[in-house]
Amino acid sequence: MEKTIYKFLDEYLGDEVNCINKSSMTGMYYDYGLYSKKGKSLIMSFRICNREGHITMFRGRRLTETVSTFFSMDPNKTSSIIRDWFGDKHNLKKVGDLMKFVN
């Protein structure tokens, strides 16, 4: 099933992403969204804490719902598959590798 979902995501989202800075002016966190260039869908977002440099990831709710409904899967499992697909596609081995998308 995962291979089928990977093929779907390849076609639906494509290979390229835009990293959009969505941060407010508070200065405590930097928030980023990773959007597909092809479908303009939010794949995932992440937050970087200024103080500790910790990164927290968040799933793209609409994308997760779309894939979950289409394949009749639990949203949590779907989110894991999307995360793994994205990591494989962009050679991400650890959460800190997301920094390569930040300009």
C-alpha positions as CSV (number, residue, x, y, z in Angstrom):
1,M,0.0,0.0,0.0
2,E,2.8,2.4,0.8
3,K,4.3,2.1,-2.7
4,T,0.9,3.0,-4.1
5,I,0.6,6.0,-1.9
6,Y,4.2,7.1,-2.8
7,K,3.3,6.9,-6.5
8,F,0.2,9.0,-5.8
9,L,2.2,11.6,-3.8
10,D,4.8,11.7,-6.6
11,E,2.1,12.5,-9.1
12,Y,0.0,14.8,-7.0
13,L,2.8,16.8,-5.4
14,G,5.8,16.5,-7.7
15,D,9.4,16.7,-6.7
16,E,10.0,20.4,-5.9
17,V,9.0,22.3,-2.8
18,N,8.8,26.0,-1.7
19,C,9.8,26.8,1.9
20,I,7.7,29.7,3.1
21,N,8.6,31.6,6.3
22,K,5.3,32.0,8.2
23,S,6.8,33.5,11.4
24,S,5.2,36.3,13.4
25,M,7.3,39.1,14.8
26,T,7.4,37.6,18.3
27,G,10.9,36.3,17.7
28,M,10.5,33.3,19.9
29,Y,9.9,30.9,17.0
30,Y,10.5,30.7,13.3
31,D,7.6,28.9,11.5
32,Y,8.0,27.5,8.1
33,G,5.7,25.7,5.6
34,L,6.9,23.3,3.0
35,Y,4.5,23.5,-0.1
36,S,4.6,21.5,-3.3
37,K,5.4,23.7,-6.3
38,K,3.2,21.5,-8.5
39,G,0.0,21.4,-6.4
40,K,0.7,24.3,-4.0
41,S,-0.3,21.9,-1.2
42,L,1.1,22.2,2.3
43,I,3.1,19.0,2.8
44,M,4.3,19.8,6.4
45,S,5.3,22.7,8.5
46,F,7.9,23.0,11.2
47,R,8.8,25.4,14.0
48,I,12.3,26.3,15.2
49,C,12.7,27.5,18.7
50,N,15.1,30.4,18.9
51,R,16.4,29.6,22.3
52,E,17.2,25.9,22.1
53,G,17.1,25.4,18.3
54,H,14.6,22.5,18.7
55,I,12.6,21.7,15.6
56,T,9.0,20.6,15.9
57,M,7.2,19.2,12.9
58,F,3.5,19.4,12.0
59,R,1.6,17.5,9.4
60,G,-0.2,19.2,6.5
61,R,-3.8,18.7,7.7
62,R,-5.5,19.0,4.3
63,L,-3.0,16.7,2.5
64,T,-3.3,14.1,5.3
65,E,-7.1,14.2,5.1
66,T,-7.1,13.9,1.3
67,V,-4.7,10.9,1.3
68,S,-6.4,9.3,4.3
69,T,-9.9,9.6,2.7
70,F,-8.7,8.5,-0.7
71,F,-6.9,5.4,0.6
72,S,-9.3,4.7,3.5
73,M,-6.6,4.9,6.1
74,D,-6.1,6.2,9.6
75,P,-4.8,9.8,9.5
76,N,-1.9,9.0,11.9
77,K,-0.7,6.2,9.6
78,T,-1.2,8.4,6.6
79,S,0.8,11.2,8.2
80,S,3.7,8.8,8.9
81,I,3.7,7.6,5.2
82,I,3.7,11.2,3.9
83,R,6.6,12.1,6.3
84,D,8.5,9.0,5.2
85,W,7.8,9.7,1.5
86,F,9.0,13.3,1.9
87,G,12.1,12.2,3.8
88,D,13.0,9.6,1.2
89,K,12.5,12.0,-1.7
90,H,14.6,14.8,-0.2
91,N,17.2,12.5,1.6
92,L,16.3,13.7,5.1
93,K,17.8,11.4,7.7
94,K,17.0,13.4,10.9
95,V,14.7,16.3,11.8
96,G,17.6,18.8,11.7
97,D,18.0,18.1,8.0
98,L,14.9,20.3,7.4
99,M,17.2,23.3,7.8
100,K,18.4,22.8,4.3
101,F,15.1,24.3,3.1
102,V,15.5,27.4,5.2
103,N,16.9,30.3,3.2
